[in-house]
Amino acid sequence: MLLLFLCFIVLSGKAQEFSSSLDEVAPVDTQNIIKINMMAFAARNVSLQYERAIGNKTTLAANVNFMTRGKLPFLSQFESIIDDDFTYQYAKTFKVSGFLFTPEVRFYLGQSAFRGFYIAPFVRYSTYKGDINLEIEVEQGRTDSFPISGRLNAFSGGFSLGAQWRLSEHFYLDWMIMGPHFGFSNGKFSGSKDLSEYEIEEYKGELSNFDIPMLKVEYVVNDKGATARFKGPWAGIRTGFSLGYRF
């Protein structure tokens, strides 16, 4: 971590010299930048940000993320967190899509807005839609499948540390080093299906086996189907490399 910080300080100094030389040749006084996060594509995300200067060293920004439907991204990296094999096997079949909205205020510590090291407090609204098939064995060698779907919503807040450099007359590079955030979440998943007494008990047992880190799960299973509600703390870390165009 110390080595990363030292590298950042060196790069910041070099970038500041480079940006200063650009200002002498091609000054830019426009107040807007639109950016795309290149790292987000690895998680099936399209991440766009609009940033506008509101003061000499202060800007407002809004970020939107769209996650296309698919398997949970980077699931293998969280296998140690989801230490219950039953839950992990179901997590591998879970399909999810999402939308995130993140407004923030950026305070630049350099000579002007849009350039140099920044600190940015932010809030985030996240919503995810997902679906999964529960399965039970109804008799020897035959299983029954029960699809359920729903949504999880989360609200969180935190702050980002990063730096932004001017690459040319209009293009900028934004390195968001880290942005931890914490908050709360709640959600509901449900499905409708006529169930026998035997199936009700089996699906109750299936749902009771889920062990989702940090979330409290409450479920109801009856002859019309099943509903699972969950709530609990929420946490994450923002990061990325974004290419921006100033206009």
Secondary structure by P-SEA (a helix, b strand, c coil): caaaaaaaaaaaaaaaaaaaaaaacccccccbbbbbbccccccccbbbbbbbbcccccbbbbbbbbbcccccccccccccccccaaaaaaaaaccccbbbbbbbbbbbcccccccccccccbbbbbbbbbbbbbbbbccccbbbbbbbbbbbbbbbcccccbbbbbccccbbbbbccbbbbbbcccccccccccccaaaaaaaaaaaaacccccbbbbbccccccccccbbbbbbbbbbbbbbbbcc
